[in-house]
Amino acid sequence: MAFAYVMDFAGGTLDQYDRVISKMGFSPNGRSAPDSLFHWVAKTDEGLRVVDVWETEEAFHAFAETQIGPLTAAEGLAAPVVTAYPVHNYLKI
């Protein structure tokens, strides 16, 4: 079952996000991680909001432990508030 993850990074900036994505080996409008179905980011009044949809909970947690957590911390981002949602349906190209 697919899961959506909303990650709110209080005080985060788009420059920090761009550096993290670059360290992950991704580029704007490029491909995402294996098992990641969808990803977007936006600046909010409080910081950053990142939304991902992953094929499984396990795939997200593995990526979060090895990539998201360490790289965002190294960039000085506060640990995000994460909200997870089981996905009923999604559409793709």
N, CA, C and O atoms as a DFTB+ gen file, in Angstrom:
372 C
 N C O
     1  1       0.836      -1.182       0.000
     2  2       0.000       0.000       0.000
     3  2       0.877       1.241       0.000
     4  3       1.872       1.309       0.723
     5  1       0.507       2.217      -0.810
     6  2       1.242       3.474      -0.879
     7  2       0.936       4.336       0.346
     8  3      -0.147       4.262       0.926
     9  1       1.928       5.160       0.724
    10  2       1.772       6.088       1.834
    11  2       2.269       7.461       1.418
    12  3       3.270       7.588       0.714
    13  1       1.545       8.498       1.872
    14  2       1.959       9.878       1.668
    15  2       2.552      10.398       2.968
    16  3       2.067      10.091       4.057
    17  1       3.603      11.188       2.836
    18  2       4.272      11.776       3.991
    19  2       4.371      13.273       3.800
    20  3       4.935      13.750       2.816
    21  1       3.813      14.016       4.757
    22  2       3.919      15.463       4.772
    23  2       4.970      15.796       5.823
    24  3       4.814      15.470       7.000
    25  1       6.053      16.457       5.378
    26  2       7.153      16.804       6.274
    27  2       7.266      18.315       6.346
    28  3       7.553      18.975       5.348
    29  1       7.037      18.858       7.535
    30  2       7.131      20.295       7.752
    31  2       8.426      20.608       8.496
    32  3       8.636      20.162       9.624
    33  1       9.294      21.386       7.839
    34  2      10.578      21.786       8.395
    35  2      10.480      23.234       8.859
    36  3      10.587      24.152       8.047
    37  1      10.276      23.446      10.155
    38  2      10.159      24.797      10.703
    39  2      11.454      25.562      10.457
    40  3      12.543      25.073      10.759
    41  1      11.323      26.769       9.905
    42  2      12.473      27.622       9.678
    43  2      13.325      27.243       8.482
    44  3      14.324      27.906       8.204
    45  1      12.952      26.187       7.768
    46  2      13.737      25.749       6.615
    47  2      13.627      26.702       5.441
    48  3      12.626      27.399       5.274
    49  1      14.683      26.719       4.625
    50  2      14.693      27.589       3.450
    51  2      14.786      26.755       2.174
    52  3      15.199      25.595       2.200
    53  1      14.400      27.360       1.075
    54  2      14.511      26.672      -0.210
    55  2      15.975      26.445      -0.593
    56  3      16.289      25.457      -1.256
    57  1      16.867      27.340      -0.189
    58  2      18.295      27.132      -0.456
    59  2      18.797      25.875       0.266
    60  3      19.546      25.086      -0.310
    61  1      18.389      25.692       1.516
    62  2      18.778      24.478       2.247
    63  2      18.226      23.240       1.539
    64  3      18.933      22.249       1.353
    65  1      16.968      23.314       1.154
    66  2      16.352      22.197       0.437
    67  2      17.126      21.876      -0.835
    68  3      17.420      20.712      -1.105
    69  1      17.456      22.895      -1.613
    70  2      18.180      22.672      -2.869
    71  2      19.525      21.994      -2.626
    72  3      19.925      21.124      -3.400
    73  1      20.224      22.380      -1.565
    74  2      21.509      21.747      -1.258
    75  2      21.321      20.285      -0.849
    76  3      22.117      19.430      -1.237
    77  1      20.282      19.990      -0.075
    78  2      20.011      18.605       0.325
    79  2      19.704      17.757      -0.902
    80  3      20.249      16.664      -1.049
    81  1      18.848      18.242      -1.773
    82  2      18.479      17.500      -2.981
    83  2      19.711      17.234      -3.844
    84  3      19.868      16.147      -4.399
    85  1      20.578      18.235      -3.950
    86  2      21.808      18.066      -4.722
    87  2      22.694      16.983      -4.107
    88  3      23.252      16.153      -4.825
    89  1      22.825      16.992      -2.771
    90  2      23.629      15.975      -2.088
    91  2      23.036      14.577      -2.278
    92  3      23.766      13.585      -2.255
    93  1      21.727      14.497      -2.463
    94  2      21.067      13.212      -2.712
    95  2      21.274      12.742      -4.152
    96  3      20.960      11.599      -4.487
    97  1      21.798      13.617      -4.993
    98  2      22.028      13.269      -6.391
    99  2      20.849      13.544      -7.297
   100  3      20.801      13.044      -8.421
   101  1      19.888      14.337      -6.823
   102  2      18.704      14.664      -7.610
   103  2      18.840      16.065      -8.203
   104  3      19.637      16.878      -7.735
   105  1      18.053      16.330      -9.233
   106  2      18.030      17.656      -9.829
   107  2      16.577      18.104      -9.996
   108  3      15.675      17.271     -10.080
   109  1      16.351      19.423     -10.044
   110  2      14.982      19.917     -10.198
   111  2      14.289      19.296     -11.418
   112  3      14.869      19.192     -12.499
   113  1      13.056      18.895     -11.214
   114  2      12.217      18.295     -12.244
   115  2      12.766      16.974     -12.777
   116  3      12.350      16.510     -13.838
   117  1      13.693      16.374     -12.047
   118  2      14.276      15.100     -12.460
   119  2      13.582      13.923     -11.809
   120  3      12.488      14.046     -11.257
   121  1      14.226      12.805     -11.883
   122  2      13.704      11.571     -11.299
   123  2      13.891      11.574      -9.792
   124  3      14.798      12.213      -9.259
   125  1      13.012      10.844      -9.120
   126  2      13.104      10.719      -7.669
   127  2      13.732       9.377      -7.304
   128  3      14.187       8.631      -8.170
   129  1      13.745       9.094      -6.033
   130  2      14.344       7.858      -5.533
   131  2      13.521       6.649      -5.981
   132  3      12.321       6.766      -6.228
   133  1      14.173       5.488      -6.084
   134  2      13.414       4.266      -6.354
   135  2      12.337       4.085      -5.270
   136  3      12.582       4.378      -4.100
   137  1      11.194       3.623      -5.644
   138  2      10.046       3.400      -4.760
   139  2       9.330       4.687      -4.352
   140  3       8.316       4.627      -3.657
   141  1       9.836       5.846      -4.768
   142  2       9.147       7.106      -4.528
   143  2       8.263       7.376      -5.734
   144  3       8.739       7.386      -6.869
   145  1       6.988       7.592      -5.490
   146  2       6.035       7.799      -6.571
   147  2       5.867       9.265      -6.941
   148  3       5.582       9.593      -8.093
   149  1       6.045      10.152      -5.954
   150  2       5.797      11.559      -6.203
   151  2       6.456      12.387      -5.119
   152  3       6.575      11.940      -3.978
   153  1       6.892      13.611      -5.472
   154  2       7.562      14.500      -4.528
   155  2       7.296      15.941      -4.931
   156  3       7.356      16.286      -6.111
   157  1       7.000      16.784      -3.938
   158  2       6.949      18.225      -4.192
   159  2       7.347      18.969      -2.927
   160  3       7.286      18.431      -1.822
   161  1       7.758      20.224      -3.116
   162  2       8.162      21.073      -1.997
   163  2       7.623      22.480      -2.228
   164  3       7.490      22.930      -3.366
   165  1       7.314      23.167      -1.125
   166  2       6.871      24.553      -1.202
   167  2       7.325      25.305       0.043
   168  3       7.452      24.725       1.121
   169  1       7.566      26.594      -0.119
   170  2       7.854      27.469       1.006
   171  2       6.539      27.779       1.693
   172  3       5.537      28.048       1.030
   173  1       6.534      27.744       3.014
   174  2       5.355      28.111       3.800
   175  2       5.713      29.292       4.695
   176  3       6.874      29.700       4.753
   177  1       4.736      29.835       5.384
   178  2       5.006      30.921       6.328
   179  2       5.911      30.453       7.469
   180  3       6.621      31.257       8.073
   181  1       5.884      29.146       7.762
   182  2       6.656      28.603       8.874
   183  2       7.995      28.011       8.456
   184  3       8.850      27.780       9.311
   185  1       8.203      27.760       7.171
   186  2       9.443      27.130       6.712
   187  2       9.234      26.432       5.386
   188  3       8.938      27.062       4.370
   189  1       9.394      25.103       5.413
   190  2       9.239      24.284       4.204
   191  2       8.235      23.179       4.427
   192  3       8.121      22.644       5.530
   193  1       7.510      22.838       3.387
   194  2       6.663      21.652       3.396
   195  2       7.104      20.778       2.228
   196  3       7.139      21.212       1.077
   197  1       7.438      19.533       2.560
   198  2       7.810      18.530       1.565
   199  2       6.765      17.431       1.631
   200  3       6.431      16.951       2.714
   201  1       6.249      17.034       0.481
   202  2       5.257      15.964       0.421
   203  2       5.769      14.881      -0.521
   204  3       6.120      15.148      -1.670
   205  1       5.804      13.668      -0.012
   206  2       6.227      12.497      -0.782
   207  2       5.141      11.446      -0.756
   208  3       4.415      11.317       0.230
   209  1       5.027      10.691      -1.841
   210  2       4.210       9.479      -1.864
   211  2       5.157       8.337      -2.206
   212  3       5.874       8.389      -3.206
   213  1       5.152       7.315      -1.374
   214  2       6.047       6.165      -1.516
   215  2       5.239       4.895      -1.700
   216  3       4.113       4.789      -1.214
   217  1       5.813       3.934      -2.400
   218  2       5.134       2.657      -2.640
   219  2       4.825       1.920      -1.348
   220  3       3.782       1.275      -1.232
   221  1       5.735       2.012      -0.365
   222  2       5.533       1.315       0.916
   223  2       6.075       2.167       2.060
   224  3       6.905       3.053       1.850
   225  1       5.599       1.890       3.265
   226  2       6.140       2.540       4.458
   227  2       7.615       2.207       4.627
   228  3       8.420       3.073       4.970
   229  1       7.964       0.954       4.387
   230  2       9.340       0.500       4.577
   231  2      10.316       1.261       3.673
   232  3      11.408       1.630       4.105
   233  1       9.920       1.492       2.425
   234  2      10.786       2.210       1.491
   235  2      11.029       3.639       1.976
   236  3      12.156       4.132       1.935
   237  1       9.967       4.298       2.433
   238  2      10.142       5.657       2.947
   239  2      11.057       5.670       4.156
   240  3      11.991       6.469       4.214
   241  1      10.806       4.797       5.124
   242  2      11.598       4.803       6.359
   243  2      13.066       4.497       6.090
   244  3      13.943       5.083       6.725
   245  1      13.346       3.598       5.167
   246  2      14.739       3.299       4.817
   247  2      15.404       4.533       4.214
   248  3      16.541       4.851       4.563
   249  1      14.715       5.231       3.317
   250  2      15.274       6.431       2.695
   251  2      15.412       7.547       3.726
   252  3      16.397       8.286       3.712
   253  1      14.445       7.673       4.607
   254  2      14.503       8.711       5.638
   255  2      15.700       8.502       6.564
   256  3      16.371       9.461       6.944
   257  1      15.964       7.251       6.922
   258  2      17.080       6.947       7.833
   259  2      18.437       7.177       7.196
   260  3      19.364       7.634       7.864
   261  1      18.568       6.867       5.914
   262  2      19.876       6.948       5.274
   263  2      20.117       8.259       4.536
   264  3      21.268       8.640       4.323
   265  1      19.062       8.950       4.148
   266  2      19.214      10.167       3.338
   267  2      18.577      11.404       3.983
   268  3      19.271      12.371       4.295
   269  1      17.271      11.367       4.176
   270  2      16.569      12.571       4.637
   271  2      17.100      13.042       5.988
   272  3      17.490      14.201       6.130
   273  1      17.117      12.167       6.961
   274  2      17.559      12.545       8.308
   275  2      18.973      13.083       8.346
   276  3      19.192      14.215       8.777
   277  1      19.954      12.281       7.895
   278  2      21.339      12.752       7.982
   279  2      21.626      14.006       7.150
   280  3      22.330      14.905       7.611
   281  1      21.088      14.072       5.932
   282  2      21.418      15.200       5.064
   283  2      20.724      16.489       5.476
   284  3      21.307      17.567       5.353
   285  1      19.499      16.400       5.960
   286  2      18.836      17.621       6.426
   287  2      19.489      18.118       7.708
   288  3      19.638      19.326       7.892
   289  1      19.879      17.216       8.591
   290  2      20.570      17.622       9.826
   291  2      21.905      18.285       9.498
   292  3      22.258      19.303      10.092
   293  1      22.645      17.709       8.555
   294  2      23.936      18.280       8.163
   295  2      23.775      19.671       7.557
   296  3      24.689      20.493       7.620
   297  1      22.612      19.928       6.971
   298  2      22.341      21.223       6.353
   299  2      21.782      22.223       7.364
   300  3      21.532      23.379       7.023
   301  1      21.585      21.779       8.607
   302  2      21.103      22.663       9.655
   303  2      19.599      22.773       9.758
   304  3      19.084      23.642      10.462
   305  1      18.893      21.905       9.067
   306  2      17.428      21.903       9.167
   307  2      16.994      21.191      10.442
   308  3      17.572      20.172      10.820
   309  1      15.985      21.727      11.096
   310  2      15.402      21.069      12.262
   311  2      14.703      19.797      11.816
   312  3      14.241      19.701      10.679
   313  1      14.627      18.825      12.709
   314  2      13.895      17.595      12.387
   315  2      12.460      17.969      12.013
   316  3      11.838      18.796      12.680
   317  1      11.934      17.362      10.947
   318  2      10.590      17.742      10.510
   319  2       9.497      17.127      11.377
   320  3       9.686      16.099      12.027
   321  1       8.363      17.789      11.361
   322  2       7.139      17.168      11.873
   323  2       6.592      16.375      10.696
   324  3       6.304      16.936       9.639
   325  1       6.449      15.064      10.884
   326  2       6.034      14.175       9.797
   327  2       4.628      13.654      10.079
   328  3       4.346      13.156      11.168
   329  1       3.760      13.775       9.093
   330  2       2.417      13.207       9.170
   331  2       2.277      12.221       8.015
   332  3       2.557      12.556       6.864
   333  1       1.836      10.992       8.336
   334  2       1.700       9.940       7.322
   335  2       0.226       9.663       7.054
   336  3      -0.616       9.730       7.950
   337  1      -0.060       9.347       5.786
   338  2      -1.423       9.033       5.364
   339  2      -1.399       7.813       4.453
   340  3      -0.638       7.799       3.485
   341  1      -2.206       6.787       4.730
   342  2      -2.338       5.709       3.750
   343  2      -3.059       6.265       2.525
   344  3      -4.057       6.975       2.651
   345  1      -2.553       5.942       1.359
   346  2      -3.098       6.486       0.119
   347  2      -4.171       5.552      -0.431
   348  3      -3.917       4.372      -0.669
   349  1      -5.351       6.085      -0.625
   350  2      -6.447       5.308      -1.191
   351  2      -6.254       5.116      -2.687
   352  3      -6.508       4.034      -3.216
   353  1      -5.796       6.181      -3.380
   354  2      -5.617       6.120      -4.822
   355  2      -4.632       7.198      -5.238
   356  3      -4.505       8.226      -4.573
   357  1      -3.940       6.960      -6.335
   358  2      -3.114       7.987      -6.949
   359  2      -3.135       7.763      -8.448
   360  3      -3.348       6.649      -8.927
   361  1      -2.909       8.847      -9.179
   362  2      -2.891       8.813     -10.627
   363  2      -1.514       9.259     -11.091
   364  3      -0.879      10.083     -10.432
   365  1      -1.044       8.732     -12.209
   366  2       0.236       9.172     -12.743
   367  2       0.201       9.120     -14.257
   368  3      -0.704       8.542     -14.858
   369  1       1.196       9.730     -14.853
   370  2       1.277       9.784     -16.318
   371  2       1.627       8.414     -16.848
   372  3       1.745       8.232     -18.060
